[in-house]
Amino acid sequence: MKFNTLKKTNISISEIGLGTNAVGGHNLFTNLNEEEGKQMVAKALDLGITFIDTADIYGKGRSEELVGEVLSGFNREDYVIATKGANHWYEDGTVKINNDPAYLRDALENSLKRLKMNYVDLYYLHFPDDVTPLAESIGELSKLKQEGKIKAIGVSNLTLDQLKEANAHNDISVLQTAYNMLDRSAEEDSLPYCVENNISFIPYGPLAFGLLGGHYTNNFKLSEGDWRHSVPLFNEVNFEGVLKKVDFLKEFAAKKETNVSNLALAWLLAQEGIDSVIPGGKRKEQVEENVKASEISLTQHDLKEIKEILK
């Protein structure tokens, strides 16, 4: 396993991380097996993955609880935990984005209780609420950092203008937003800004939410409760063309003696500014496969050939 350092910190992270939205994320996926999810987290650590990513909205706290249970069996210095706040859920089931400083402080405290930890290494503002000035939200996170409850500040799902506003005092260490072979919109603005301003870019959805796993066919249908209905790549207008690209990528991956999912992860890690990728999963076998991406080396000729496929 290779490691990088989060920008503006001394925090070392494995270049292959683990996303845990399917570990207890019952509000995002159907038919999840919690025990399998916990086994996956434990296997990731056993394989040298040290960077674990969760959020309070995954299962409305359940993911943090399960991840915390597993991590309690490991030394605190042996892993880096990232979580996120800004989704305020109510007893009637509704969820509203909330960037109010007082709410963010409470959200972090609740996350720490669920994780059974005194601090988190990286805390993200998960979504902007388009009401609270970002200076106030990030200012509160800076106070929490000074108090030792978080080690680094991240933001997620911001436009370029919002990212600039959030980073006005150079407080942001990480941006997490969508980026993968099939969605390269981040290359237009946010990724260059991160490179220029010493911010680590952590892509979410590195496998295009399953599409770059290479197992879907034209007759695949999302289940009714699957959150990916909101992802344009799964729209039936785009789906057939997306699968054709994946087929070409499979052929290229075979030449590199790997599979398309590991090719997708290695391709991201070859992009300037990307310090880690956080593929998710539901079973430990998926993690065992993902770690192999760290062994793949792509030449400039490889990257050029991939670029032509993605066109």
Contacts in CASP RR format, 6 or more apart in sequence:
PFRMAT RR
TARGET T0000
AUTHOR 0000-0000-0000
METHOD contacts of the structure
MODEL  1
MKFNTLKKTNISISEIGLGTNAVGGHNLFTNLNEEEGKQMVAKALDLGIT
FIDTADIYGKGRSEELVGEVLSGFNREDYVIATKGANHWYEDGTVKINND
PAYLRDALENSLKRLKMNYVDLYYLHFPDDVTPLAESIGELSKLKQEGKI
KAIGVSNLTLDQLKEANAHNDISVLQTAYNMLDRSAEEDSLPYCVENNIS
FIPYGPLAFGLLGGHYTNNFKLSEGDWRHSVPLFNEVNFEGVLKKVDFLK
EFAAKKETNVSNLALAWLLAQEGIDSVIPGGKRKEQVEENVKASEISLTQ
HDLKEIKEILK
1 14 0 8 1.000
1 15 0 8 1.000
1 16 0 8 1.000
1 47 0 8 1.000
1 48 0 8 1.000
1 49 0 8 1.000
1 50 0 8 1.000
1 291 0 8 1.000
1 294 0 8 1.000
2 14 0 8 1.000
2 15 0 8 1.000
2 294 0 8 1.000
3 12 0 8 1.000
3 13 0 8 1.000
3 14 0 8 1.000
3 15 0 8 1.000
3 50 0 8 1.000
4 12 0 8 1.000
4 13 0 8 1.000
4 15 0 8 1.000
4 200 0 8 1.000
4 275 0 8 1.000
4 276 0 8 1.000
5 11 0 8 1.000
5 12 0 8 1.000
5 13 0 8 1.000
5 275 0 8 1.000
6 12 0 8 1.000
6 13 0 8 1.000
6 122 0 8 1.000
6 152 0 8 1.000
6 173 0 8 1.000
6 174 0 8 1.000
6 200 0 8 1.000
6 275 0 8 1.000
7 173 0 8 1.000
7 174 0 8 1.000
7 198 0 8 1.000
7 199 0 8 1.000
7 200 0 8 1.000
7 275 0 8 1.000
8 152 0 8 1.000
8 170 0 8 1.000
8 173 0 8 1.000
8 198 0 8 1.000
8 199 0 8 1.000
9 151 0 8 1.000
9 152 0 8 1.000
9 173 0 8 1.000
11 80 0 8 1.000
11 121 0 8 1.000
11 122 0 8 1.000
11 151 0 8 1.000
11 152 0 8 1.000
12 50 0 8 1.000
12 80 0 8 1.000
13 50 0 8 1.000
13 51 0 8 1.000
13 80 0 8 1.000
13 275 0 8 1.000
13 276 0 8 1.000
14 48 0 8 1.000
14 49 0 8 1.000
14 50 0 8 1.000
14 51 0 8 1.000
14 276 0 8 1.000
15 269 0 8 1.000
15 275 0 8 1.000
15 276 0 8 1.000
15 277 0 8 1.000
15 294 0 8 1.000
16 49 0 8 1.000
16 51 0 8 1.000
16 265 0 8 1.000
16 276 0 8 1.000
16 277 0 8 1.000
16 279 0 8 1.000
16 290 0 8 1.000
16 291 0 8 1.000
16 293 0 8 1.000
16 294 0 8 1.000
17 44 0 8 1.000
17 49 0 8 1.000
17 50 0 8 1.000
17 51 0 8 1.000
17 52 0 8 1.000
17 53 0 8 1.000
17 276 0 8 1.000
17 277 0 8 1.000
17 278 0 8 1.000
17 279 0 8 1.000
18 40 0 8 1.000
18 41 0 8 1.000
18 44 0 8 1.000
18 49 0 8 1.000
18 51 0 8 1.000
18 52 0 8 1.000
18 53 0 8 1.000
18 278 0 8 1.000
18 279 0 8 1.000
18 280 0 8 1.000
18 287 0 8 1.000
19 52 0 8 1.000
19 53 0 8 1.000
19 54 0 8 1.000
19 278 0 8 1.000
19 279 0 8 1.000
19 280 0 8 1.000
19 281 0 8 1.000
20 37 0 8 1.000
20 41 0 8 1.000
20 52 0 8 1.000
20 53 0 8 1.000
20 54 0 8 1.000
20 58 0 8 1.000
20 63 0 8 1.000
20 66 0 8 1.000
20 67 0 8 1.000
20 280 0 8 1.000
21 28 0 8 1.000
21 29 0 8 1.000
21 54 0 8 1.000
21 55 0 8 1.000
21 58 0 8 1.000
21 63 0 8 1.000
21 280 0 8 1.000
22 28 0 8 1.000
22 29 0 8 1.000
22 32 0 8 1.000
22 37 0 8 1.000
22 280 0 8 1.000
22 281 0 8 1.000
22 282 0 8 1.000
23 32 0 8 1.000
23 34 0 8 1.000
23 37 0 8 1.000
23 38 0 8 1.000
23 40 0 8 1.000
23 41 0 8 1.000
23 54 0 8 1.000
23 58 0 8 1.000
23 63 0 8 1.000
23 66 0 8 1.000
23 67 0 8 1.000
24 32 0 8 1.000
24 34 0 8 1.000
24 37 0 8 1.000
24 58 0 8 1.000
24 59 0 8 1.000
24 62 0 8 1.000
24 63 0 8 1.000
24 66 0 8 1.000
25 32 0 8 1.000
25 58 0 8 1.000
25 59 0 8 1.000
25 62 0 8 1.000
25 63 0 8 1.000
26 32 0 8 1.000
26 59 0 8 1.000
26 62 0 8 1.000
27 57 0 8 1.000
27 58 0 8 1.000
27 59 0 8 1.000
27 60 0 8 1.000
28 58 0 8 1.000
28 59 0 8 1.000
28 227 0 8 1.000
29 226 0 8 1.000
29 227 0 8 1.000
29 282 0 8 1.000
30 223 0 8 1.000
30 225 0 8 1.000
30 226 0 8 1.000
32 282 0 8 1.000
33 282 0 8 1.000
34 62 0 8 1.000
34 66 0 8 1.000
36 282 0 8 1.000
36 283 0 8 1.000
36 284 0 8 1.000
37 66 0 8 1.000
37 282 0 8 1.000
37 283 0 8 1.000
37 284 0 8 1.000
38 66 0 8 1.000
38 69 0 8 1.000
38 70 0 8 1.000
39 283 0 8 1.000
39 284 0 8 1.000
40 281 0 8 1.000
40 282 0 8 1.000
40 283 0 8 1.000
40 284 0 8 1.000
40 286 0 8 1.000
40 287 0 8 1.000
41 52 0 8 1.000
41 66 0 8 1.000
41 67 0 8 1.000
41 70 0 8 1.000
41 71 0 8 1.000
42 70 0 8 1.000
42 284 0 8 1.000
43 284 0 8 1.000
43 287 0 8 1.000
43 288 0 8 1.000
44 52 0 8 1.000
44 284 0 8 1.000
44 287 0 8 1.000
45 52 0 8 1.000
45 70 0 8 1.000
45 71 0 8 1.000
45 74 0 8 1.000
45 78 0 8 1.000
45 79 0 8 1.000
47 287 0 8 1.000
47 288 0 8 1.000
47 291 0 8 1.000
48 291 0 8 1.000
49 287 0 8 1.000
49 291 0 8 1.000
50 78 0 8 1.000
50 79 0 8 1.000
50 80 0 8 1.000
51 79 0 8 1.000
51 80 0 8 1.000
51 82 0 8 1.000
51 276 0 8 1.000
51 278 0 8 1.000
52 67 0 8 1.000
52 71 0 8 1.000
52 79 0 8 1.000
52 80 0 8 1.000
52 81 0 8 1.000
52 82 0 8 1.000
53 82 0 8 1.000
53 83 0 8 1.000
53 176 0 8 1.000
53 202 0 8 1.000
53 278 0 8 1.000
54 63 0 8 1.000
54 64 0 8 1.000
54 67 0 8 1.000
54 81 0 8 1.000
54 82 0 8 1.000
54 83 0 8 1.000
54 84 0 8 1.000
55 63 0 8 1.000
55 64 0 8 1.000
55 83 0 8 1.000
55 84 0 8 1.000
55 85 0 8 1.000
55 87 0 8 1.000
55 124 0 8 1.000
55 126 0 8 1.000
56 64 0 8 1.000
56 83 0 8 1.000
56 84 0 8 1.000
56 85 0 8 1.000
56 87 0 8 1.000
56 107 0 8 1.000
56 110 0 8 1.000
56 111 0 8 1.000
56 114 0 8 1.000
56 126 0 8 1.000
57 84 0 8 1.000
57 85 0 8 1.000
57 87 0 8 1.000
57 89 0 8 1.000
57 95 0 8 1.000
57 126 0 8 1.000
58 64 0 8 1.000
60 89 0 8 1.000
61 111 0 8 1.000
61 114 0 8 1.000
64 83 0 8 1.000
64 111 0 8 1.000
64 114 0 8 1.000
64 115 0 8 1.000
65 114 0 8 1.000
65 115 0 8 1.000
67 81 0 8 1.000
67 115 0 8 1.000
68 114 0 8 1.000
68 115 0 8 1.000
68 116 0 8 1.000
68 117 0 8 1.000
69 116 0 8 1.000
71 79 0 8 1.000
71 81 0 8 1.000
71 115 0 8 1.000
71 117 0 8 1.000
72 116 0 8 1.000
76 117 0 8 1.000
80 121 0 8 1.000
80 122 0 8 1.000
81 115 0 8 1.000
81 117 0 8 1.000
81 120 0 8 1.000
81 121 0 8 1.000
81 122 0 8 1.000
82 120 0 8 1.000
82 121 0 8 1.000
82 122 0 8 1.000
82 123 0 8 1.000
82 124 0 8 1.000
82 174 0 8 1.000
83 111 0 8 1.000
83 115 0 8 1.000
83 120 0 8 1.000
83 122 0 8 1.000
83 123 0 8 1.000
83 124 0 8 1.000
84 123 0 8 1.000
84 124 0 8 1.000
84 125 0 8 1.000
84 126 0 8 1.000
84 156 0 8 1.000
85 104 0 8 1.000
85 107 0 8 1.000
85 108 0 8 1.000
85 111 0 8 1.000
85 123 0 8 1.000
85 124 0 8 1.000
85 125 0 8 1.000
85 126 0 8 1.000
86 97 0 8 1.000
86 98 0 8 1.000
86 99 0 8 1.000
86 104 0 8 1.000
86 107 0 8 1.000
86 125 0 8 1.000
86 126 0 8 1.000
86 127 0 8 1.000
86 128 0 8 1.000
86 129 0 8 1.000
87 95 0 8 1.000
87 96 0 8 1.000
87 97 0 8 1.000
87 98 0 8 1.000
87 126 0 8 1.000
87 127 0 8 1.000
88 95 0 8 1.000
88 96 0 8 1.000
88 97 0 8 1.000
88 98 0 8 1.000
88 103 0 8 1.000
88 107 0 8 1.000
89 95 0 8 1.000
90 96 0 8 1.000
96 129 0 8 1.000
97 126 0 8 1.000
97 127 0 8 1.000
97 128 0 8 1.000
97 129 0 8 1.000
98 104 0 8 1.000
98 129 0 8 1.000
98 132 0 8 1.000
99 125 0 8 1.000
99 128 0 8 1.000
99 129 0 8 1.000
99 131 0 8 1.000
99 132 0 8 1.000
99 134 0 8 1.000
99 136 0 8 1.000
99 137 0 8 1.000
100 129 0 8 1.000
100 132 0 8 1.000
100 137 0 8 1.000
101 132 0 8 1.000
101 136 0 8 1.000
101 137 0 8 1.000
101 139 0 8 1.000
101 140 0 8 1.000
102 140 0 8 1.000
104 125 0 8 1.000
104 137 0 8 1.000
104 140 0 8 1.000
104 141 0 8 1.000
104 144 0 8 1.000
105 140 0 8 1.000
105 144 0 8 1.000
108 120 0 8 1.000
108 123 0 8 1.000
108 144 0 8 1.000
108 149 0 8 1.000
108 150 0 8 1.000
111 120 0 8 1.000
112 118 0 8 1.000
112 119 0 8 1.000
112 120 0 8 1.000
112 149 0 8 1.000
118 149 0 8 1.000
119 148 0 8 1.000
119 149 0 8 1.000
119 150 0 8 1.000
119 151 0 8 1.000
120 149 0 8 1.000
120 150 0 8 1.000
120 151 0 8 1.000
121 150 0 8 1.000
121 151 0 8 1.000
121 152 0 8 1.000
122 150 0 8 1.000
122 151 0 8 1.000
122 152 0 8 1.000
122 153 0 8 1.000
122 154 0 8 1.000
122 173 0 8 1.000
122 174 0 8 1.000
123 141 0 8 1.000
123 144 0 8 1.000
123 150 0 8 1.000
123 152 0 8 1.000
123 153 0 8 1.000
123 154 0 8 1.000
124 153 0 8 1.000
124 154 0 8 1.000
124 155 0 8 1.000
124 156 0 8 1.000
124 174 0 8 1.000
124 176 0 8 1.000
125 134 0 8 1.000
125 137 0 8 1.000
125 138 0 8 1.000
125 141 0 8 1.000
125 153 0 8 1.000
125 154 0 8 1.000
125 155 0 8 1.000
125 156 0 8 1.000
125 166 0 8 1.000
126 156 0 8 1.000
126 157 0 8 1.000
127 156 0 8 1.000
127 157 0 8 1.000
128 134 0 8 1.000
128 157 0 8 1.000
128 158 0 8 1.000
128 162 0 8 1.000
134 162 0 8 1.000
134 165 0 8 1.000
134 166 0 8 1.000
135 165 0 8 1.000
135 166 0 8 1.000
135 168 0 8 1.000
137 166 0 8 1.000
138 153 0 8 1.000
138 155 0 8 1.000
138 166 0 8 1.000
138 169 0 8 1.000
138 171 0 8 1.000
138 172 0 8 1.000
139 171 0 8 1.000
141 150 0 8 1.000
141 153 0 8 1.000
141 154 0 8 1.000
141 171 0 8 1.000
142 153 0 8 1.000
142 169 0 8 1.000
142 171 0 8 1.000
144 150 0 8 1.000
145 151 0 8 1.000
145 152 0 8 1.000
145 153 0 8 1.000
152 173 0 8 1.000
152 174 0 8 1.000
153 171 0 8 1.000
153 172 0 8 1.000
153 173 0 8 1.000
153 174 0 8 1.000
154 172 0 8 1.000
154 173 0 8 1.000
154 174 0 8 1.000
154 175 0 8 1.000
154 176 0 8 1.000
155 162 0 8 1.000
155 163 0 8 1.000
155 166 0 8 1.000
155 172 0 8 1.000
155 174 0 8 1.000
155 175 0 8 1.000
155 176 0 8 1.000
156 175 0 8 1.000
156 176 0 8 1.000
156 177 0 8 1.000
156 204 0 8 1.000
157 176 0 8 1.000
157 177 0 8 1.000
158 166 0 8 1.000
158 175 0 8 1.000
158 177 0 8 1.000
158 190 0 8 1.000
160 189 0 8 1.000
160 190 0 8 1.000
160 193 0 8 1.000
163 172 0 8 1.000
163 175 0 8 1.000
163 190 0 8 1.000
163 193 0 8 1.000
164 193 0 8 1.000
166 172 0 8 1.000
167 197 0 8 1.000
167 199 0 8 1.000
170 197 0 8 1.000
172 199 0 8 1.000
173 199 0 8 1.000
173 200 0 8 1.000
174 199 0 8 1.000
174 200 0 8 1.000
174 201 0 8 1.000
174 202 0 8 1.000
175 190 0 8 1.000
175 194 0 8 1.000
175 199 0 8 1.000
175 200 0 8 1.000
175 201 0 8 1.000
175 202 0 8 1.000
176 201 0 8 1.000
176 202 0 8 1.000
176 203 0 8 1.000
176 204 0 8 1.000
177 186 0 8 1.000
177 190 0 8 1.000
177 201 0 8 1.000
177 203 0 8 1.000
177 204 0 8 1.000
178 185 0 8 1.000
178 186 0 8 1.000
178 203 0 8 1.000
178 204 0 8 1.000
178 205 0 8 1.000
179 185 0 8 1.000
179 186 0 8 1.000
179 187 0 8 1.000
179 191 0 8 1.000
179 201 0 8 1.000
179 203 0 8 1.000
179 204 0 8 1.000
179 205 0 8 1.000
179 206 0 8 1.000
179 268 0 8 1.000
179 274 0 8 1.000
180 203 0 8 1.000
180 205 0 8 1.000
180 206 0 8 1.000
180 207 0 8 1.000
180 208 0 8 1.000
180 212 0 8 1.000
180 264 0 8 1.000
180 268 0 8 1.000
181 208 0 8 1.000
181 212 0 8 1.000
181 245 0 8 1.000
181 249 0 8 1.000
181 264 0 8 1.000
181 267 0 8 1.000
181 268 0 8 1.000
181 306 0 8 1.000
181 310 0 8 1.000
182 208 0 8 1.000
182 211 0 8 1.000
182 212 0 8 1.000
182 233 0 8 1.000
182 242 0 8 1.000
182 245 0 8 1.000
182 246 0 8 1.000
182 310 0 8 1.000
183 208 0 8 1.000
183 233 0 8 1.000
184 310 0 8 1.000
186 201 0 8 1.000
186 203 0 8 1.000
190 201 0 8 1.000
191 201 0 8 1.000
191 271 0 8 1.000
191 273 0 8 1.000
193 199 0 8 1.000
194 200 0 8 1.000
194 201 0 8 1.000
194 273 0 8 1.000
195 201 0 8 1.000
195 272 0 8 1.000
195 273 0 8 1.000
200 273 0 8 1.000
200 275 0 8 1.000
200 276 0 8 1.000
201 273 0 8 1.000
201 274 0 8 1.000
201 275 0 8 1.000
202 274 0 8 1.000
202 275 0 8 1.000
202 276 0 8 1.000
202 277 0 8 1.000
202 278 0 8 1.000
203 268 0 8 1.000
203 274 0 8 1.000
203 277 0 8 1.000
203 278 0 8 1.000
204 278 0 8 1.000
205 278 0 8 1.000
205 279 0 8 1.000
206 212 0 8 1.000
206 264 0 8 1.000
206 265 0 8 1.000
206 268 0 8 1.000
206 277 0 8 1.000
206 278 0 8 1.000
206 279 0 8 1.000
207 213 0 8 1.000
207 261 0 8 1.000
207 264 0 8 1.000
207 265 0 8 1.000
207 279 0 8 1.000
207 280 0 8 1.000
208 233 0 8 1.000
208 242 0 8 1.000
208 264 0 8 1.000
209 228 0 8 1.000
209 231 0 8 1.000
209 233 0 8 1.000
209 234 0 8 1.000
210 216 0 8 1.000
211 233 0 8 1.000
211 234 0 8 1.000
211 242 0 8 1.000
211 243 0 8 1.000
211 246 0 8 1.000
212 246 0 8 1.000
212 249 0 8 1.000
212 260 0 8 1.000
212 261 0 8 1.000
212 264 0 8 1.000
213 246 0 8 1.000
213 259 0 8 1.000
213 260 0 8 1.000
213 261 0 8 1.000
213 264 0 8 1.000
214 246 0 8 1.000
214 250 0 8 1.000
214 259 0 8 1.000
214 260 0 8 1.000
214 261 0 8 1.000
216 243 0 8 1.000
216 246 0 8 1.000
217 243 0 8 1.000
218 239 0 8 1.000
218 240 0 8 1.000
218 243 0 8 1.000
220 239 0 8 1.000
222 228 0 8 1.000
222 229 0 8 1.000
222 234 0 8 1.000
228 234 0 8 1.000
232 238 0 8 1.000
233 239 0 8 1.000
233 242 0 8 1.000
245 309 0 8 1.000
245 310 0 8 1.000
246 260 0 8 1.000
248 309 0 8 1.000
249 260 0 8 1.000
249 263 0 8 1.000
249 264 0 8 1.000
249 306 0 8 1.000
249 309 0 8 1.000
250 259 0 8 1.000
250 260 0 8 1.000
252 263 0 8 1.000
252 305 0 8 1.000
252 306 0 8 1.000
252 309 0 8 1.000
253 259 0 8 1.000
253 260 0 8 1.000
253 262 0 8 1.000
253 263 0 8 1.000
256 263 0 8 1.000
256 296 0 8 1.000
256 298 0 8 1.000
256 302 0 8 1.000
258 266 0 8 1.000
258 292 0 8 1.000
258 293 0 8 1.000
258 296 0 8 1.000
259 289 0 8 1.000
261 279 0 8 1.000
261 289 0 8 1.000
261 290 0 8 1.000
261 293 0 8 1.000
262 289 0 8 1.000
262 290 0 8 1.000
262 292 0 8 1.000
262 293 0 8 1.000
262 296 0 8 1.000
263 293 0 8 1.000
263 296 0 8 1.000
263 306 0 8 1.000
265 277 0 8 1.000
265 279 0 8 1.000
265 290 0 8 1.000
265 293 0 8 1.000
265 296 0 8 1.000
266 293 0 8 1.000
266 296 0 8 1.000
266 297 0 8 1.000
266 298 0 8 1.000
267 298 0 8 1.000
267 303 0 8 1.000
267 306 0 8 1.000
268 274 0 8 1.000
268 277 0 8 1.000
269 277 0 8 1.000
269 293 0 8 1.000
269 294 0 8 1.000
270 298 0 8 1.000
270 303 0 8 1.000
277 293 0 8 1.000
279 286 0 8 1.000
279 290 0 8 1.000
280 286 0 8 1.000
280 290 0 8 1.000
281 287 0 8 1.000
298 306 0 8 1.000
END
